[in-house]
């Protein structure tokens, strides 16, 4: 991979984005480049609803909530803001994929995104990772979910499997 000038990572607090944040922090350390965590937000109800009844006060609250989610993601994913990295956080209004592609706009950026869980529900929703891979002008690293994340996303199934493994097969009389 050519020289990377900065690592841009999409963060919103999900398990997949926390995994992407950890990967991005490791990449930034190895390459000795700035880490640019990005969280995008859209007003509840979407932009159209907010434009019809615009409220600067609510817009401020939504933006502050996005900053809090970004801070919480660092606490949850890395145990706080890393002191050994140059971190340039961004909180931007807009659709996540478009915001990430706009910020990672140089060919020498590296964009890191989490892929989230797989399954039918995921295929029916908008995929930020797919959008970034299709539209980015820089390399994109899509971080797959970990085995633990997959197990945690299906708690009842994993409980059933673990419980079944603990019960010995007893022949029926």
Secondary structure, DSSP 8 states (H G I E B T S, - for coil): ----SEEEEE--SSHHHHHHHHHHHHHHHHHT-EEEEEEEE--TTHHHHHHHT--HHHHHHHHHHHHHHHHHHHHHHHSSS-TTS-B--EEEES-HHHHHHHHS-STTEEEEEE----SHHHHHS--HHHHHHHH-SSEEEEE---HHHHHHHTHHHHHHHHHHHHS------
